[in-house]
Amino acid sequence: MIDATGLRCPVPVLKLETAIRQNPQENHFQIICDDPIAKIDIPHYAKGAGFSANLLEENSGHCVFLVTRIKEIHQKGEV
């Protein structure tokens, strides 16, 4: 899980982008953040990068996203 708590945008998005670049074979990433702007920026970045971002949990000001490569979603649907 990518921990971006205490960081303000654009840093959570940059941490996600770095994880994606460093792990090109990985199809799923989880990120936790507490910046309210990240709730908008992470899904926006994910969509532009070919990923979906699903909000898994939101409480006490923290958000947890599951970011999934779109290609992986389509492959599972085709099986």
C-alpha positions, 0 to 999 in steps of 0.5 A: 500500500502506498502511504500518502497520509500527511502529504498534500497534492500533488505529492500523493499523485506523484507517489502513485505515478512513481509506484506505477512506473517502478512496477510496470507488471503490477495491475493493482495499487492501493493508496491511502491519503488524507488530503481532500484534494487527493479524492479528486486528483487520484481518480483523475490521474488514474483515468488519464494513465489507463487505470480506474480508481475505486474508493474502498474506504473513507473515514476520519478524513482518510481515503483508501483507493484501489487503482486498477489497470483498465487492461486487467479489467478487460482481460478478466471480463473476456475470460 
